[in-house]
Amino acid sequence: MSEKNFTLPPLDEAYLEETLLQLLAIPSPVGLTDAIVRYVAARLDALGVPYVITRRGAIRATLKGRERHPARAIVAHLDTLGAMVRELKDNGRVGIVPIGSWSSRFAEGGRLTLYTDTQQIRGTCLPLKTSGHAFGDGIDSQPNSWDHVEVRLDMPASGRAELEAAGVNVGDWIAFDPQPEVQPGGYINARYLDDKAAVAVLLTACKALKDSGASLPVDVHPLFTITEEVGSGASAALHGDIAEMVSLDIAIAAPGQGTDERAVTICLQDLSGPFDYHLSHKLIKLAQTHGIAHRRDVFKFYRSDSAAAVEAGNDIRTALIGFGADASHAQERTHMDSLRALGALSVAYLMSEPVARRDRQSMGSIEGFTEQLKPGEMQVTTTTLPDPQEFLEAKS
């Protein structure tokens, strides 16, 4: 099947929105992901998509293709940012450290749940000085760091003793409220769109393929990982049959970036280096062929599941596509148009032929190996410099 002679099945947008809101309702900071793993497993069961789960909870599902090799993976991560108790303070409040990489600036004012060994306690993250009536201009001169915020729990506590009596301990997990808001015009605001929006898109893409009975050229393994926000990501869920992997993640809409909140972004490079040339350009061509709104971009301060997979020693082609979003790792915003575009490109990729049939084996001869620059494209135009002896007089 060429990339031009298949029609993309429609995406169930009601399912997409329902799945996203249900995912956002499940707290899943790194290390506290069992509930969301169970949810996604149930969603796959309902679609009739078989899967296996690793010891810690990464999911590897399977959509059978006409051939087993070279298999491909498409991955999104279930884990989110969060926080953990670092200190029980003498003032009855709690010092915290972040889970994942994010600024305390965006934790301030956030409502949250602290999970003790036996109960859940609601609270608010606040700077050390909060009341303008008490501190005046001093509230505006506080440093921005995790050492300068604390959690006020919704319980009587004037010291450590009350916290200890309530079962609060160093190392307790904290999940901040997602605060979702879906606007009639298509904008979606929430914490943790990274990467729950992509998870919802991936499940919706699986549903579109199952509902339509689409024929896939090779086996596809949708992966759902649980530690992307701390760097290990897809390193545990791959196996040797997989030759290509596309990560679905947040794309960064910001000044100086090419990403748009209403298109899908194809990222050519992130902090770990360039993505696979051939796989990335295949995705660009698919977007062009099927009229999918897309942008190209490069991210300077960014890692994804793809980097974790390669750094773990997997010899696979990797690429990154994402939904455009403003204010990543903060109060994130995207648009339904971007999620549609990401879903359409994901489905197009899974229905298309692999980059190279040679990839069915990890090692082989030069026959069938990919080609980038042809000899005629390597020529460099130069200007021959004149011989100085021809225009400079020799001194006696």
Residue pairs with C-beta under 8 A, 6 or more apart in sequence:
1 215
1 217
1 351
1 352
1 353
2 353
3 282
3 285
3 286
3 289
3 348
3 352
3 353
4 289
6 214
6 351
6 352
8 290
8 344
8 347
8 348
8 351
9 208
9 209
9 211
9 212
9 214
9 347
10 208
11 204
11 205
11 208
11 340
11 343
11 344
11 347
12 204
12 207
12 208
12 211
13 204
13 336
13 340
15 203
15 204
15 207
16 200
16 201
16 204
16 339
16 343
17 182
17 200
17 336
19 43
19 199
19 200
19 203
19 204
20 188
20 196
20 197
20 200
20 339
21 180
21 182
22 39
23 36
23 39
23 196
23 199
23 200
24 178
24 180
24 190
24 192
24 196
25 178
26 35
26 36
26 39
27 35
27 82
27 113
27 175
28 35
28 36
28 78
28 79
28 80
28 175
28 192
29 79
29 80
29 81
29 82
29 83
29 99
29 100
29 173
29 174
29 175
30 79
30 80
30 81
30 82
30 99
30 100
30 226
30 227
30 229
30 230
31 99
31 173
32 82
32 115
32 173
32 175
33 57
33 78
33 79
33 226
34 57
36 78
37 53
37 57
37 59
37 78
37 224
37 226
40 59
40 78
40 199
40 203
40 224
41 51
41 53
41 59
43 203
44 50
44 51
44 59
44 61
44 203
44 206
47 203
47 206
47 207
47 210
48 210
49 61
49 62
49 63
49 206
49 210
49 222
50 61
50 62
51 59
51 60
51 61
51 62
52 59
52 60
53 59
53 60
54 60
54 236
54 237
56 226
56 227
56 236
57 226
58 223
58 224
58 225
58 226
58 234
58 236
58 237
59 222
59 223
59 224
59 237
60 221
60 222
60 223
60 237
60 239
61 206
61 221
61 222
61 223
61 224
62 219
62 220
62 221
63 206
63 209
63 210
63 216
63 219
63 220
63 221
63 222
63 350
64 216
64 219
65 71
65 215
65 216
65 217
65 218
65 219
65 220
66 215
66 216
66 217
66 218
67 217
67 218
67 219
68 218
68 219
68 241
69 218
69 219
69 241
69 243
69 360
69 361
70 218
70 241
70 242
70 243
70 244
70 354
70 356
70 357
70 359
70 360
71 218
71 219
71 220
71 221
71 241
71 242
71 243
72 218
72 219
72 220
72 221
72 242
72 243
72 244
72 245
72 246
72 350
72 354
73 220
73 221
73 222
73 223
73 234
73 238
73 242
73 244
73 245
73 246
73 316
74 202
74 205
74 220
74 221
74 222
74 223
74 245
74 246
74 248
74 346
74 349
74 350
75 222
75 223
75 224
75 225
75 233
75 234
75 237
75 245
75 246
75 247
75 248
75 305
75 306
76 195
76 198
76 199
76 201
76 202
76 223
76 224
76 225
76 247
76 248
76 249
76 305
77 195
77 198
77 199
77 224
77 225
77 226
77 227
77 228
77 229
77 233
77 249
77 305
78 195
78 196
78 199
78 224
78 225
78 226
79 195
79 225
79 226
79 227
79 228
79 229
79 230
80 100
80 175
80 191
80 192
80 194
80 195
80 196
80 229
81 98
81 99
81 100
81 101
81 102
81 176
81 191
81 192
81 229
81 329
82 98
82 99
82 100
82 173
82 174
82 175
82 176
83 96
83 97
83 98
83 99
83 107
83 112
83 125
83 173
83 174
83 176
84 96
84 97
84 99
84 171
84 172
84 173
84 174
85 94
85 95
85 96
85 114
85 151
85 168
85 169
85 170
85 171
85 172
85 174
86 95
86 96
86 97
86 170
87 94
87 95
87 170
88 94
88 95
88 160
88 163
88 164
88 168
88 169
88 170
89 95
89 150
89 160
90 159
90 160
91 158
91 159
92 153
92 157
92 158
92 159
92 160
92 162
92 163
93 150
93 151
93 152
93 153
93 157
94 114
94 123
94 150
94 151
94 153
94 163
94 168
95 147
95 150
95 151
96 125
96 146
96 149
96 150
96 151
96 174
97 146
98 104
98 107
98 146
99 173
99 229
99 230
100 229
100 230
100 329
101 229
101 329
102 329
102 330
103 144
103 329
103 330
104 144
104 145
104 146
104 148
104 149
105 144
105 330
106 329
106 330
106 331
107 125
107 146
107 149
107 176
108 125
108 126
108 127
108 149
109 124
109 125
109 126
110 124
110 125
110 176
110 177
110 191
111 122
111 123
111 124
111 176
111 177
111 179
112 122
112 123
112 124
112 125
112 151
112 174
112 175
112 176
112 177
113 120
113 121
113 122
113 123
113 174
113 175
113 177
114 120
114 121
114 122
114 123
114 151
114 153
114 168
114 172
114 173
114 174
115 172
115 173
115 174
115 175
116 166
116 167
116 168
116 169
116 172
117 167
117 169
117 172
118 167
119 166
119 167
121 153
121 154
121 155
121 166
121 168
122 153
122 154
123 151
123 152
123 153
123 154
124 151
124 152
124 154
125 149
125 150
125 151
125 176
126 149
126 150
126 151
126 152
127 139
127 142
127 148
127 149
128 142
128 148
128 149
128 150
129 135
129 138
129 139
129 142
130 139
131 139
132 139
142 148
151 174
153 163
153 166
153 168
155 162
155 166
156 162
157 163
157 166
176 191
177 191
178 190
178 191
178 192
179 189
179 190
179 191
179 331
180 188
180 189
180 190
181 188
181 189
181 190
182 188
183 189
186 335
186 336
186 337
187 261
187 333
187 334
187 335
187 336
188 197
188 333
188 334
188 335
188 336
188 339
189 331
189 332
189 333
190 332
191 331
191 332
192 332
193 250
193 323
193 325
193 332
193 333
193 334
194 249
194 250
194 325
194 328
194 329
194 332
195 228
195 248
195 249
195 250
197 250
197 323
197 325
197 334
197 339
198 248
198 249
198 250
198 322
198 323
198 342
199 224
200 339
201 248
201 323
201 339
201 342
201 343
201 346
202 222
202 224
202 248
202 346
204 343
205 343
205 346
205 347
205 350
206 222
208 214
208 343
208 347
209 216
209 347
209 350
209 351
214 347
214 351
215 351
216 350
216 351
217 351
217 352
217 353
217 354
218 354
219 241
220 350
221 242
223 234
223 237
223 238
223 245
223 305
225 233
225 234
225 236
225 237
225 305
227 233
228 234
228 249
228 304
228 305
228 308
231 303
231 308
232 308
232 312
233 304
233 305
233 307
233 308
233 309
234 245
234 247
234 305
234 306
234 308
234 309
234 312
235 308
235 309
235 311
235 312
235 314
236 312
238 245
238 309
238 312
238 314
238 316
240 362
242 314
242 316
243 316
243 317
243 354
243 355
243 359
243 360
243 362
244 276
244 279
244 316
244 317
244 318
244 319
244 354
244 355
244 359
245 305
245 306
245 309
245 314
245 316
245 317
245 318
245 319
246 279
246 283
246 306
246 318
246 319
246 320
246 321
246 346
246 349
247 304
247 305
247 306
247 318
247 319
247 320
247 321
248 321
248 322
248 323
248 342
248 346
249 304
249 305
249 320
249 322
250 322
250 323
250 325
250 328
250 332
251 259
251 264
251 265
251 267
251 295
251 297
251 299
251 321
251 322
251 323
251 324
251 325
252 259
252 297
252 299
252 302
252 325
252 328
253 259
253 260
253 261
253 324
253 325
253 326
254 326
257 297
257 299
258 265
258 295
258 296
258 297
258 298
259 265
259 295
259 297
259 322
259 324
259 325
260 293
260 295
260 324
260 338
261 324
261 325
261 326
261 333
261 334
261 335
261 337
261 338
262 293
262 324
262 335
262 337
262 338
262 341
263 293
263 294
263 295
263 324
263 337
263 338
263 341
264 287
264 292
264 293
264 294
264 295
264 321
264 322
264 323
264 324
264 338
264 341
264 342
264 344
264 345
265 294
265 295
265 296
265 297
265 321
265 322
265 323
265 324
266 280
266 283
266 284
266 287
266 294
266 295
266 296
266 297
266 319
266 320
266 321
267 275
267 280
267 296
267 297
267 298
267 299
267 302
267 319
267 320
267 321
267 322
268 274
268 275
268 280
268 296
268 297
268 298
269 275
269 298
269 299
270 298
270 299
270 300
270 302
270 303
270 304
270 307
270 320
271 299
271 300
271 301
271 302
271 303
271 307
272 303
272 306
272 307
272 310
272 311
275 306
275 318
275 319
275 320
276 317
276 318
276 319
276 355
277 372
278 317
278 355
278 356
278 370
278 372
279 317
279 318
279 319
279 355
280 319
282 349
282 352
282 355
283 319
283 321
283 345
283 349
284 294
284 296
286 292
286 345
286 348
286 349
286 352
287 293
287 294
287 345
287 348
288 294
289 348
290 344
290 345
290 348
292 341
292 344
292 345
292 348
293 337
293 341
294 341
294 345
295 324
304 320
306 318
306 319
306 320
307 318
309 316
309 318
310 316
310 318
315 362
317 355
317 359
321 342
321 345
321 346
322 342
323 334
323 338
323 339
323 341
323 342
324 334
324 335
324 338
325 332
325 333
325 334
325 338
326 332
326 333
326 334
327 333
355 370
356 368
356 369
356 370
357 368
358 364
358 367
358 368
358 369
358 370
